[in-house]
Amino acid sequence: MQKINKKTKIMVLLMTVMSTFILLNVSMKVAKAANYYDTSYCFSFVNGGDQRTQGREKHDISGVYLYCYSSSNSNECFYADVYGANNSVDNGTYCGNDRNYSVYEGDTYYMYNWVNENYSSDGRMAYAYILGRAAGNYVEDFSILWSPDNYQGYAGD
């Protein structure tokens, strides 16, 4: 039987640890969503109505991220839905999960959607946007952060 010297054992152990670290690091980066950077937007409702954010490229099937960080009246809310389109400015179609998101100041949602599945065929890029609707006839501002993909890769709620 051949003896393995101490130096060879240490080298094999070091190579194993380094390989494991590299594999874990690469696999963690692959799991992240691609377009998760937040964009700020302010919905300003005057006696009802609706408004939409500009569309952004959607790269995966993760939930659309929405965080309402400020409102002019924390007792009021607005309704939010996810829509998909072929570009950043066109009106598209509803791509949500039939959930009515009531958004109050401080709320965070990962909005389940079908944007990527409905709009990214034939090499086209899918675009997502949020349509906000006033919950009543009032004058109200809601400041949000949103992204079409989310960093954690959550499918949505």
N, C-alpha and C positions, 0 to 999 in steps of 0.2 A: 504494500500500500504506500502511495506517495504522500509525503508530508507536505502540508501547505504552510509556508512560513508566515510569520506574524504580519509582515509588511503587505503581503498579498491579501490576507484577510481584511486588513484595514482598507485597502484600496477597493475591494469588492463591496464592503459595507458603505463606503463613501459614495461609490457609483450608484448603489441601490437607493440611498437616501436622496441623492441629487435627481435621479430619474423619477422617483415618486413625487418629489416637489415640483418638477417641471410638468409632469402629467396632470397633477392636481391644479396647478396654476392655469394651464391651457384649458382644461375642461371647465373651470369656473368662468373663464372669459367667454366661452362659447354659449353659456347659458344666459347671458345677459341680453336684454332687448336692445335693439339698435337705435331707436329714435326716442329715447326717454328723457331728453332735456326739457325742462319746464319752460313753458311760455306763459306770460301773464296776460290776462284779459279782464276787462271790466264790463259786466252786463249792466247797462243803465236803462231801467224800465220806467216809462212814464205812462201811468194809467193802463197797464197791461201790455200785451204784445209779446213778440219774441225777437231774439237776436241770435246770431251764430258767430262762432270764432272762425278765423280763416282756417282752411284745411291744411293739414300737415301730412307728410308721407308716413304711411303705416307699414312697418317692416315685418311684423310678426302677428301672432294671434293672441298676444297678451291683452289684458283689459286696458281701456283708456283711463289714464290717471286724472283725477280731478280733486283739487283741494281748494275750498273756499276759505280764504284767510281773513276776509274783512267784509262787512256789510254796513250799510247806513242804519239798519235796524236789525239787531240780532234776533228779534222775535219773528221776523218774516223769512220766507224762503222763496226759492224759485225751483222750477222743474228742469231737469237736464236729461237729454237723450243723445245717443251717438248716431251720427249719420256718416255715410260713406259716399265718395265721389271719385271721378276719374282725374281730377286735378284740384288745385287748392282753392279755386274760387267758384266752381259750379255748385249749384244745389244738387244734392244727391238724393239718396233714399235712406229711409230709416233702417238701421242695422243693429238695433238693440235687442234685448231679450224680453221685451214686453214688461219691463220693470219701470215704474215711474220713480225716478230718483228725485226726492225732495231734498234740496240742498240748503242747509243753514250754515251760518258762519261757524267755522271750526270743523265742518264735515270733510271727510276724505272718502273717496270712492275709487274703486278699480272697476270700471264699467264694462261688463261683458258685452261683446259685440261680434258681428260677422263681417266687418269691413274687409279684412284681408281675404276672406273666403269669397266674398261677392265681387271684389273689384281688382284683384291682382292676377287675373288670368292672362294668357297670351303675352307674358312679359311686361304687361302694364303695371305701373305702380299704383297702389291703393292710397287714397287720401281719407283721413278721418277728420271730422269736426264735431263740435258740441253745439247743439241747438238748445238755448236757454229760453224758457217760457215763464213769464210772470205768473205767480200763484194768485194774484189778485189785482185789483185796480188801484195801485198805489204808485208813488214815486220812490224808487229804490235802486241802490247801487250794490252790486256784489262783485268783489275782486277775487279772481281765481288764479290758480296755477294749474296748467294741464299739460299732458303729453299724450301722443297717440299710442305709445308703447310705455310699459313701465319697467323700471330697472329690475324689479324682483321677478318679472315674468309671470305674475299672477294672471290667471285667465279672467278673473273678474268675479263680482258678487251680484 
